[in-house]
Amino acid sequence: MRVTLLTLALVGLAIANPIPQEIDFAQVQAEPVPTATGPAVTAINQPPTYNVVAASASAAQAAATDPASASAKVKRGVNDPCGKQPDGYGPQSHNPDTPDSFSSNQAYTNISQNAATPQGYSQSFSNLYGTTSQGGYLGLYTLQSYDTVKCQQYCDAAPACFAINIYLERDPSLNPADACPNPSSTTNYKCTLWGSFITKDTATNKGQYRGQFGVVIAGSNGYNKLAAPPSYTNFTGPTELGGAINAPLNTTGYNTYVGMKYYPGPYDPSQCAASCQATTAYAQRHASKGFYNACNFFNSYVLSINNVPQGTYCSFYTQPWDKSYSTKYGQNRGSDYYAVSQSYAYTLSRQDRGQV
C-alpha cells in the first residue's frame, strides 16, 4: 500500500504557523478504491476474511519501507448453468412472479418495520429498496429469518465490524443460463457486515439482472454499532472526539503535527497504532542532532466522500490533544464533501521525549 509520511524539515524548529492538518486529498485519491464494495450477486454466504493482525503488521511495514501494494479481491463462487439454488426462507412473490410484484409486497415492508433494533446498535435506515455498497465490505450470511439479532451476532464476532445491513432479496431458483434465462424466484433473507458506519446514502445497490432474471431488494434495514473501537497495546484510549484534531502550536511555540496515513477499506485504527510506532522508530533512526519527532498521540477516523465511507485516516502528533481541539468535521473539494466520522484519539502510554 502506498503511504505518505510528512515530517518536519528541522526537528525542534519553532515556526509561525502549524503545518496544515487539512485532509490530504492527493494521498487519499492516490490510494486504490476498495475492490470489495458488497457481496457478489451469486453469493450465499461469505464469512469475513479481514485480518486485523495482518493489517496492523502491513501498516507497520509500510511506515518503515513505504511500498505500494494492491488490495485483495474477494473470491466468488461459480454455479453450474441452471443449477438449483438454495431455497429461500422468506415469503414468496409469485402472483405474478416479477420484480415489480416483489418490490410492492407489503409483507416485506411489515417485516422490516417490525424488526427489533439489536442491543448496542442504532438504526441508520429502514425499509429501503437498496443495500449498502461501499468500501469496507466484510462478509455476507444468508439467514432463515429476518433476524437482526443473529446478524448483529455475526458482526460482533467479526474483527473490525461496525455495521450490519439486513434485507430481503429476490433471487432465482436456478442459476440463469441459456436454457433457463428467467427461472422462478425465491426470497432470501440476507445479512451483510461492514467495516464502517452505513447510511441511507450508502444503500445504492438496488439489484441487477442475472440473464433475464431481475434481482431486486426490499425491506433493507441498516444498523450501526454504538461501541468504540478496541484498545491497543502501548496506548491509552480510545477517547471519543467530535471531529478530527486541528492542533495549534503548543505552549512553547512548536508544531506537534507529524503527518498522516490513509488506508482504504474497513475502519481499523490498529493500522494507525502500528504506523505511529513505526514512524517513531523511523524518526529515531534518522535523528537530527540527537532529536527526532516521536509519535505520542494519534487521531483515527473514517473519511467519507459524499456520506459514503472510504477508509481509515490517521493523523500523528508529538503530544496529546484533548477533545476541545477536535474541530475539523470535513472539507469541500469541488462538488464533493469529505467528512469525518467515528473519530477517536489514542495516547502513547509512555511518552517518548524524542531524544536519542
Disulfide bonds with the S-S distance in Angstrom:
Cys82-Cys180 2.09
Cys151-Cys191 2.05
Cys155-Cys161 2.08
Cys272-Cys314 2.03
Cys276-Cys295 2.03
